[in-house]
Amino acid sequence: MTAYTATVTVRLKRGVLDPEAETTKRALERLGFELGALRSADRFEIDLDAESARDAEDRADEMAERLLANPTIHDYDVEVSERE
């Protein structure tokens, strides 16, 4: 078994209201920053042991599908790296 860290980034799909991002965007604009859009996201770092990076990615993907994200309103990305 090898030690991996899976990073799961969960964000609302485009078109789904994101009040946190809208509030932050307005505050940034009041501070003088120009931006076209802003989206908020949650990031989960999961340390796990797996036979391969692919196995670690599959397990993290299942975690995202079953609990971390609601596929109806969220998109998510999974990145896996070997832990030292």
N, C-alpha and C positions, 0 to 999 in steps of 0.2 A: 504494500500500500504506500502511496505517496501523499504527502500533505499538500493541499491546494487551498487557495482562497478564491471563492466565487463572488464576484461583485454583480449584484442585481440592481439595475436602475429602473425605477418605475415612474412613469409620468402619465398624465392624462392625455388621451388621444386629442388630436387637433379637432376643434369644434366643440369640445366639452368645456363648459365654463370652469375657469380656474381663478376663483376670487383672490387667493393668496398671491398669485402671480400678477394679477391686475393691480392690486393694492401696491405691491412692490414696484411695478413698472411706473405707476403714477408718482411714487416717491422718488424714484431715480430721475424721472423727467423734471420734477421740481428742483432737484439738485443740479440740473443742467446737463444730464446725460441724454443723448439722443439714441433711441433704439426702436427697432421696428416691432419687435414682439419679445415676450418673456414667458417662459413656462417654468413652473416649479416641478421638482422631482424628489423622490425619496431614493436613498441609496442604502442597500443592505450589503454588508460584507460577511460572508459565511465561510468559516474555516472548516474544512472537512477532509477526510482521508478517502481516497478512491484509487481504483486500479489504473485509471488513465485520466487525462484531462477531459476527454470526451465523456467518460462516466461521471466526472464531477460536474460537467456542464449539464448533462442530462438530469442529474439529481437537483441541481439548482433551478433548472427550467421547470421541473415538476413542482418544486416549492413555490415558485412564482405563480404557476398555473393554479395551484390548490389553495394558496393563502396570501402571498405577498401582493398579487395584482388581481384586479377584477377584469378579465379579458373583455368585458362589455365596454368598459370606459377607459381602460389603461393599455398602454403599450409598455413593453419592457425589453431590456437588453441584458444579456448575461455575458460576462467576461470572466475567464478563468486563468489564473496564473499559479505556477508552482510556488509553494511557500518554502522559504529557506530555513 
